[in-house]
Amino acid sequence: PNGGGPFTSNARRIFPRLDCSTVDVHFEPWSIDETLDKLVEGVVLGGRADVLIIDPPWRGLAQHHRPSEGGFIRGDVSARRIRQCESLRTIFYMACGYQAFMADADRLTGRDPEASGSNWGPPFRLTILKCYDMFPMN
């Protein structure tokens, strides 16, 4: 929720010639659904965003995790809405759950056969993947 200040400071340190006054950046502690609602309604950024930074809980975009029902439930809804945002060009997705990330990535890139059709919007292309073990157990 309070990441805007440190993010801007780091951006200025890394890119000292970057003119941050011409970039409209918003950091809000919203759920993905709240964010997409506000983008569609034009509440933030006039309804246009080029970059979406997602840091979901371990279940990813799924609303529920129920192993007895096949695992991650209803992640397709948010993935479809993200793909329908025409202005989005880049997604930074930080994940702490491998299985949820793979399910979301398959939906966002169109590799999931059920994530296709005109009502899904164009798929994204996975260009960079970096993995880190933040809590090694040995």
Order of alpha helices (4+ residues) and beta strands (2+ residues): alpha-alpha-beta-beta-beta-alpha-beta-alpha
